[in-house]
Amino acid sequence: DRLDTNKAYVNGLKTQNYKVINFEDLGEGCRYADSVINAIYPKNNTLLNHYFGQEYFILRDEFILADEKIVKEKIQNVLITFGGVDPKNYTEKVVRTINEYCNRENITITVIAGFGYANYDSIKHYKNVIIKRNISNISDYMLDADLIFTSAGRTVYEVASIGTPAIVLGQNEREMTHFFASSKYGFSNLGLGYNVMDEEIMNEFIRLVESFEVREHMSSLMKKQDLKLGRKRVHKLI
């Protein structure tokens, strides 16, 4: 699980009679592995024993055991979580954009940030914002939320396993190749976050707040994906 491997590295392992199974590897070395599992990238012209798609995503235990979201008609809780670092501080960008509206409509905003987030000072002065640091049960917060803002990485699979409607802002170009964060699977993907204007975020947020039917449809598309069996499928391949 080390992203793009090279030929020499993988062949060095093979000459020592190791079986080599790579995860999320698009490098040259993946051509020489015994098996390659790329759950977050779209299918392409691959070699035998290359497996792509959401069927092979490995959920953590808390998501396998979590309940599914029942979409409510009125939004009361918004969750913002952009990973462990959030280098471009999309957290503040979203809080700044929606906070006044949420205060007016009595909508609570919860921010969950990871170990590497260094911009707490940029959001702590906003009213009606609950800040959680380094929590271990994010699935509970995703289930409690009525709408989630997140990036286009592995978190979208976790969100979909629960079924909470979500707006996605991609962190970088590589994330934009992650096929699952799309309307086909129930997400509102606004593209690369640093190219998205505050007005675009606000308009999409209000659209989803005001449309229970759209949010319910988003949730239903997420729940159609059989994500909780991904671990068993990967075990079987190994």
C-alpha positions as CSV (number, residue, x, y, z in Angstrom):
1,D,0.0,0.0,0.0
2,R,2.5,2.6,-1.2
3,L,0.9,4.2,-4.3
4,D,3.1,4.2,-7.4
5,T,5.7,1.4,-7.3
6,N,8.5,0.9,-9.8
7,K,9.6,-2.3,-11.7
8,A,12.8,-2.8,-9.7
9,Y,11.1,-2.7,-6.4
10,V,8.4,-5.2,-7.2
11,N,10.7,-7.5,-9.1
12,G,13.1,-7.4,-6.1
13,L,10.3,-8.8,-3.9
14,K,9.3,-11.4,-6.5
15,T,12.9,-12.7,-6.8
16,Q,12.7,-13.5,-3.1
17,N,9.6,-15.6,-3.7
18,Y,7.1,-13.2,-2.1
19,K,3.6,-12.9,-3.4
20,V,3.1,-9.2,-4.2
21,I,-0.4,-7.6,-3.8
22,N,-0.6,-3.9,-4.4
23,F,-3.3,-1.5,-3.4
24,E,-4.0,1.8,-5.2
25,D,-0.9,1.4,-7.4
26,L,-0.8,3.1,-10.8
27,G,3.0,2.9,-11.2
28,E,5.1,0.7,-13.5
29,G,5.6,-1.9,-10.8
30,C,1.9,-2.8,-10.7
31,R,2.4,-4.7,-14.0
32,Y,4.7,-7.1,-12.2
33,A,2.6,-7.7,-9.1
34,D,0.6,-10.9,-8.5
35,S,-2.5,-8.9,-7.9
36,V,-3.5,-5.2,-7.9
37,I,-6.6,-3.8,-6.1
38,N,-7.5,-0.2,-7.1
39,A,-10.8,0.5,-5.5
40,I,-10.8,4.3,-5.9
41,Y,-9.8,4.4,-9.6
42,P,-12.0,3.8,-12.6
43,K,-11.5,0.7,-14.7
44,N,-9.1,0.9,-17.6
45,N,-7.2,-1.5,-19.9
46,T,-5.5,-3.6,-17.3
47,L,-3.7,-6.8,-17.0
48,L,-5.1,-10.0,-15.5
49,N,-5.5,-10.0,-11.8
50,H,-6.1,-6.2,-11.7
51,Y,-9.3,-5.4,-9.8
52,F,-10.9,-1.9,-10.0
53,G,-14.0,-0.4,-8.5
54,Q,-16.0,0.0,-5.3
55,E,-16.6,-3.7,-5.0
56,Y,-13.0,-3.9,-3.6
57,F,-13.1,-1.1,-1.1
58,I,-12.1,-2.2,2.4
59,L,-14.3,-0.4,5.0
60,R,-13.2,-0.1,8.6
61,D,-15.1,-2.0,11.2
62,E,-17.0,1.1,12.4
63,F,-18.6,1.5,9.0
64,I,-19.3,-2.2,8.5
65,L,-21.2,-2.1,11.8
66,A,-22.8,1.3,11.3
67,D,-26.5,1.9,10.7
68,E,-27.8,3.4,7.4
69,K,-29.0,7.0,7.3
70,I,-32.7,7.7,7.2
71,V,-33.0,11.1,5.4
72,K,-35.0,13.7,7.2
73,E,-37.1,16.3,5.6
74,K,-35.4,19.2,7.4
75,I,-31.7,19.7,7.7
76,Q,-30.6,20.3,11.2
77,N,-26.9,19.2,11.3
78,V,-24.1,19.8,8.7
79,L,-20.8,17.9,9.0
80,I,-17.6,19.3,7.5
81,T,-14.6,16.9,7.3
82,F,-11.8,17.4,4.8
83,G,-9.3,14.7,6.1
84,G,-6.4,14.8,8.4
85,V,-4.6,17.8,7.0
86,D,-6.9,19.9,4.7
87,P,-3.9,21.8,3.3
88,K,-6.0,24.4,1.4
89,N,-8.3,24.9,4.4
90,Y,-11.5,24.1,2.6
91,T,-13.0,23.8,6.1
92,E,-12.8,27.5,6.7
93,K,-14.0,28.2,3.1
94,V,-17.2,26.2,3.7
95,V,-17.8,27.5,7.2
96,R,-17.3,31.1,6.0
97,T,-19.8,30.5,3.2
98,I,-22.7,28.8,5.0
99,N,-22.4,29.9,8.6
100,E,-24.6,33.0,8.4
101,Y,-27.4,31.0,6.6
102,C,-27.0,28.2,9.2
103,N,-27.3,30.6,12.1
104,R,-30.4,32.1,10.6
105,E,-32.0,28.6,9.9
106,N,-30.9,27.1,13.2
107,I,-28.6,24.5,11.5
108,T,-25.7,23.2,13.6
109,I,-22.3,23.0,11.9
110,T,-19.9,20.3,13.2
111,V,-16.2,20.3,12.0
112,I,-14.1,17.2,12.3
113,A,-10.4,17.7,11.6
114,G,-7.5,15.4,11.9
115,F,-4.0,15.3,13.4
116,G,-2.5,17.5,10.7
117,Y,-5.0,20.3,10.6
118,A,-3.3,23.5,11.7
119,N,-5.9,26.2,11.0
120,Y,-8.2,26.0,14.0
121,D,-7.7,29.7,14.6
122,S,-9.4,30.4,11.3
123,I,-12.7,28.9,12.3
124,K,-12.9,29.1,16.1
125,H,-14.5,32.5,16.1
126,Y,-17.6,31.5,14.1
127,K,-20.8,31.1,16.0
128,N,-22.8,27.9,15.9
129,V,-19.7,25.8,14.9
130,I,-18.8,22.7,17.0
131,I,-15.1,21.7,16.5
132,K,-14.1,18.1,17.1
133,R,-10.4,17.0,17.0
134,N,-9.0,13.6,16.3
135,I,-12.2,11.7,17.0
136,S,-12.3,7.9,16.7
137,N,-15.9,7.4,15.8
138,I,-16.5,9.5,12.8
139,S,-19.2,7.1,11.6
140,D,-21.5,8.3,14.4
141,Y,-21.1,11.9,13.3
142,M,-21.8,11.0,9.6
143,L,-24.9,9.1,10.6
144,D,-26.1,12.1,12.7
145,A,-25.5,14.6,10.0
146,D,-28.1,15.5,7.4
147,L,-25.5,16.8,4.9
148,I,-21.8,16.4,4.7
149,F,-19.0,18.4,3.0
150,T,-15.9,16.4,2.3
151,S,-13.1,15.8,-0.2
152,A,-12.9,13.2,-3.0
153,G,-10.7,10.7,-1.2
154,R,-11.5,7.5,0.6
155,T,-14.0,9.2,2.8
156,V,-16.6,9.2,0.1
157,Y,-16.8,5.4,0.4
158,E,-17.4,5.7,4.1
159,V,-20.1,8.3,3.6
160,A,-21.8,6.2,1.0
161,S,-21.8,3.1,3.2
162,I,-24.0,5.1,5.6
163,G,-25.9,7.0,3.0
164,T,-25.8,10.6,4.1
165,P,-26.0,13.1,1.2
166,A,-22.7,14.9,0.6
167,I,-21.1,17.8,-1.3
168,V,-17.6,17.1,-2.5
169,L,-14.6,19.5,-3.1
170,G,-11.6,17.8,-4.5
171,Q,-8.2,18.5,-2.8
172,N,-6.0,17.9,-5.9
173,E,-5.9,16.6,-9.4
174,R,-5.3,13.0,-8.3
175,E,-8.4,13.0,-6.3
176,M,-10.4,14.1,-9.3
177,T,-9.6,10.7,-10.9
178,H,-11.5,9.0,-8.1
179,F,-14.6,7.9,-10.0
180,F,-16.8,7.2,-7.1
181,A,-17.3,10.8,-6.0
182,S,-19.9,11.5,-8.7
183,S,-23.6,12.0,-9.2
184,K,-23.9,8.4,-10.4
185,Y,-23.2,7.3,-6.9
186,G,-25.2,10.0,-5.1
187,F,-22.6,12.8,-4.6
188,S,-22.7,16.4,-5.6
189,N,-19.1,16.9,-6.8
190,L,-18.3,20.6,-7.3
191,G,-14.8,19.9,-8.6
192,L,-11.4,21.1,-7.4
193,G,-12.2,23.1,-4.3
194,Y,-9.7,25.9,-4.9
195,N,-11.5,26.6,-8.3
196,V,-15.0,26.7,-6.7
197,M,-16.4,30.1,-5.8
198,D,-18.1,30.7,-2.5
199,E,-21.3,31.5,-4.4
200,E,-21.3,28.1,-6.1
201,I,-20.9,26.3,-2.7
202,M,-23.8,28.4,-1.3
203,N,-26.1,27.8,-4.2
204,E,-25.6,24.1,-4.1
205,F,-25.9,24.0,-0.3
206,I,-29.3,25.9,-0.4
207,R,-30.5,23.7,-3.3
208,L,-30.0,20.5,-1.2
209,V,-31.3,22.1,2.0
210,E,-34.5,23.0,0.2
211,S,-35.0,19.7,-1.6
212,F,-35.8,16.7,0.5
213,E,-36.5,14.7,-2.7
214,V,-33.0,15.3,-4.1
215,R,-31.3,14.4,-0.9
216,E,-33.4,11.2,-0.6
217,H,-32.4,10.3,-4.1
218,M,-28.7,10.9,-3.4
219,S,-29.0,8.6,-0.3
220,S,-30.7,5.9,-2.2
221,L,-28.0,5.8,-4.9
222,M,-25.3,5.5,-2.2
223,K,-27.2,2.6,-0.5
224,K,-27.4,0.7,-3.7
225,Q,-23.6,0.1,-3.5
226,D,-22.7,-3.1,-1.7
227,L,-19.7,-1.6,0.1
228,K,-19.8,-3.6,3.3
229,L,-18.8,-6.9,1.5
230,G,-15.7,-5.4,-0.1
231,R,-13.4,-6.7,2.6
232,K,-14.7,-10.3,2.1
233,R,-14.1,-9.9,-1.7
234,V,-10.5,-8.8,-1.1
235,H,-9.8,-11.5,1.4
236,K,-11.1,-14.0,-1.2
237,L,-8.8,-12.6,-3.9
238,I,-5.8,-12.8,-1.6
